[in-house]
């Protein structure tokens, strides 16, 4: 049975590839209908098969909690002791991602059939979109980090292609380039981390073997610092892909792509790859509380910073983009705090409401003939009831009001951020050998005359190192409260700017020109249906992770338990029900405050109060509008110096040294020799025969 | 006897194709177009490939399975090369009809001659004695001479055929002369007999043995177009009809190297050879690097794609020659014997397919009796005929050794084998790599003509033909697919290379038993797996 189900895995992955290849190669010659059908149907089939895999996994997990489907397509590379397989793994974590990617992926395909209908590049668009789904599936289904990395790069490339989809517009093409380059910076960290893992962990980056490796304290690397370094490098990669400080700058610009793309790639799936990767490697990250804390704090700062920029933006997609960055920050708070299940839970719910918001925004833009400025909207609830209601539901969900999805996932994150703490005793035990080895090393280094240090000294040294380590871990505890506070602040801002967006768009008086208003229309069914499905999911998906009853109804945590078992060994803590309900009340209060503020200032269109506040806080307002001038900062300290250096290298090293001396010189010399040589080849048979005789003579001279 | 015939079934199929074409063709009305012989020939060649595959699968992997009193064999080496040459014939059959019709020379004899040539190649690589080898070589060569000169209204084609023929006859004479000496020394013509005679040095016969080796090797160097026996090649390639040029560069080279491998490893090895004045591998390695360097450098200045490919064929002969002689002593049999690796058979597959792809793609410009393969004339091909442009580029990339094409893995394996043969070949390997760099220049130059040069005002017509499309697509697909998953072919090539060993082992053992005055027991041949690369 298991093997039969496993066979589905490569099919799920390869179907979108086939669709993409078909549309890429023949799409321009076939009819639009064919392109749509091929593009959507392959992903739909993948979704159905994914659902089957999920179902069977559920059955299998009931019998054996560690059940997972594995399928090895072929042995890819074996070099020395390193080996990589083209292999797939469907465990509870990847099964969830599988459903999200194919499910949201299909809805976006369906939506796109209407949204992109007038675009001349629709075949190219669907080919890219299918290739994206293929890459994303490779990313989540891969059985090792190498596969994940292939998918990682694949989604990056597709993202680049789709951001710059309208590449004739220079700004859009440059936005694509920016995304690509910024992602590359993160990828360097990721690749180095993979190499380090290869070097330290038996030459295999297979998840199963990595987990086994890092569960066994005898294999432990020299000290916790190495693991921290690896984790931080991995996090650099995650920062690039998932738009965290300092590499978040590409995501707002990525809104240059078609809106369905923003929904699928830059909200629901690709940008969450970093969260997925950290959740996937939870067994590694829990070994380094220091790296985890960095992840948590970076996530928290990103959440607040992006949310604050979102407060004042006027482009409907930009608001959503900053909101995405901020919500991703939330997810990183969760995985950084050790609440991997909550992080993935937020990833899951966020995929639905944020995709719904983006698609709703797309419907608004589509209905208003490419108007994106919310200052020129308003009162659209009359014209677009479907879009309005789905948008409203998603806004409630993201603001964190019960009983919609965002409330549960956000609450789980905040609660666990304060509740959890690393189990120092177990960590200490895990690193025991490592400490001892380090102590021995230090003791040897101190003794200059080469005599062996006595055991007592080593023991003392070990104890000292151990104590230092414990102290440093314990010093991290207060930072959780900081992250909690920032998270709460971000939640307040989120509720505010989302409802500001909603009121500005759908309520009050219409502020654009009348021609557009007359032609404004609600979404056609291909766009409405995905909106309704996603809004429905935004309502109900949170119920999977009910926090009540001491976790008895929390299906989510139970489902992910096998994947996260190791992290539960090393991170512990829970709240008393009273505190838990108190926290819940607090976050509801915060969310309600944000919504209320938004209502009072923007409920009937932008009010004078809001404008007054903006003028009285002019510098702050400008800084927020200017996005803290981060782009300008990067331009001055990174891009310009880099350009100058490359100019210099280009002229001196490339042009003068390499081109002239190293490449052209020998080339011309060879061409000259060639000219000489062709004199011999004059077409005269006698000369040719003479050559043969000479050859024979040479042979004979050699041998006889 | 029946068993023997079964072993020869690929050759018999090819011969049948030739005779059938020859007998039926005169009875067809003159007005009937003859292009159907192309697909028919492809079917025949395909049947031969299938027969080879059946023999490969059913055969005893360890034994030589000699036939006809040990004058022919169906060893895995023979089968590998038979299949390869039959594939070359197949693709040529597919790419020829449209071209030959356009040139007004689409006669039935053309296809019969292709069959004969393929048959000769099969005999050549299956030969286990000098006489059989010579017969196969002559059947192949005579057919190819005529094929090269087939466009008899074209001065260039006739000149190509004639030059090839004149120089080829000299080479044949050399080979025959060398064989005579070998017969004199060994008292027999089969490889086993020669091998047995050369196990220990023959002090008095050194001079004669040297002469024999010189003459035999000279003839082989001519056939593979090694410097300085190469001068016929550029003229012949340029003058011959384009598909024939492809067949010459792929099939003839494959057959010549198949036979050379056998002669080098199974006949001309042993103490007597090693006691010659200077070691034969060293000498051949020197020829190899000279050949590749001369071929590559001479190609740089050329402005005709076919002529460039002629020089490229010379350069590849150099690479392959190095692969043939960079051998590893056989641990089990002593220093005088060597292990043939997978590199040469494997490389030849990649080279042959790439050559066929390139020449097939070049033949599309042969519209209306012309052959416009010059620099300016190829401009715009990539845009006006994307398939031909793409296949041409892919083939050239494979010849240049760029991944993920088959040519890349061929070169990689070749280098690997050369380096494994010992430190004395490090300079040769370095030269090989440098040569590849030089070669990339002129391969990419053709691509530049095809894609990036201004097209000019003349709207050119190209041959667009279904069977030609098949030929291009099959060759290109094979280059790509096997390039991406090369391990299966690599295993087969290793089997082929390893197939020489049991025979050598038997000759060696026979000799030792003879010396000891014992009766030869049943030989338990060593497993070929021992020489497989891991």
Interface residues (C-beta under 8 A of the other chain):
Chain A: X667 X670 X671 X673 X674 X675 X677 X678 X680 X681 X683 X685 X687 X688 X689 X691 X692 X694 X695 X696 X698 X699 X700 X702 X703 X704
Chain B: X163 X166 X167 X170 X171 X174 X206 X207 X210 X211 X213 X214 X215 X217 X218 X221 X222 X227 X228 X229 X231 X232 X234 X235 X276 X277 X278 X280 X283 X294 X297 X298 X299 X300 X301 X302 X438 X441
